[in-house]
Structures are given as C-alpha cells and as structure tokens.
C-alpha cells in the first residue's frame, strides 16, 4: 500500500527505512522524500513509527550522558 502517493513510497519502504534506523518522519523524508511534497502522509508515517524505542535515539542519549565518577566537578560544591 502506498503511504506517499507523491513519490510512490510504500508502507514496506517506510518500515525498511525505520528498521535501518530512521526514527522520525524527517529521517524518513531524508531517506525517501516521503512527506516532502504535499505533506499529506506525514501523520501516517508518524503513526507507523509510533513512540517505540529508537535504536539511534538510544545511542545518542548514551553518548550525551556524561560518565559518572566520584571525582568532584570543578566549579560545583562537593556533596557532604
């Protein structure tokens, strides 16, 4: 079934891009152009992606979380 009739993007193609790491409609658009013309399919793509876990997002969050250590951070008061 076509999700984006403007560019002929199918439901399976969106699922394949999501499986390859595209977690947002914008990332799907970058991979397939779906949602970049009339925009009518963006909500369908959002619904297909859902709010589930995103491997790419989880990796980014891990990289942004500072490593914990017992050493005091300069400029911050030490815990008593």
URHU-V326371 format. One record per residue. N is the residue number from 1. OMEGA is omega in whole degrees, 0 to 359 (* if undefined). BURIAL is I if it has 9 or more other C-alpha atoms within 8 Angstrom, else O. Layout:
BEGIN
N/OMEGA/BURIAL + N/OMEGA/BURIAL
END
This chain:
BEGIN
1/179/O + 2/174/O + 3/181/I + 4/181/I + 5/179/O + 6/183/O + 7/177/O + 8/180/O + 9/183/I + 10/177/I + 11/180/I + 12/178/O + 13/177/O + 14/178/I + 15/179/I + 16/178/O + 17/178/I + 18/179/I + 19/179/O + 20/174/O + 21/177/I + 22/187/I + 23/183/I + 24/175/O + 25/179/I + 26/178/O + 27/175/I + 28/179/I + 29/179/I + 30/182/O + 31/190/O + 32/186/O + 33/180/I + 34/178/I + 35/184/I + 36/180/O + 37/183/O + 38/179/O + 39/182/O + 40/184/O + 41/186/I + 42/180/I + 43/176/O + 44/178/O + 45/177/I + 46/180/I + 47/179/O + 48/180/O + 49/179/I + 50/180/O + 51/182/O + 52/180/O + 53/178/O + 54/182/O + 55/181/O + 56/181/I + 57/179/I + 58/178/I + 59/180/O + 60/180/O + 61/178/O + 62/180/O + 63/183/O + 64/180/O + 65/180/O + 66/178/O + 67/180/O + 68/178/O + 69/180/O + 70/180/O + 71/180/O + 72/180/O + 73/182/O + 74/178/O + 75/179/O + 76/179/O + 77/179/O + 78/177/O + 79/182/O + 80/*/O
END
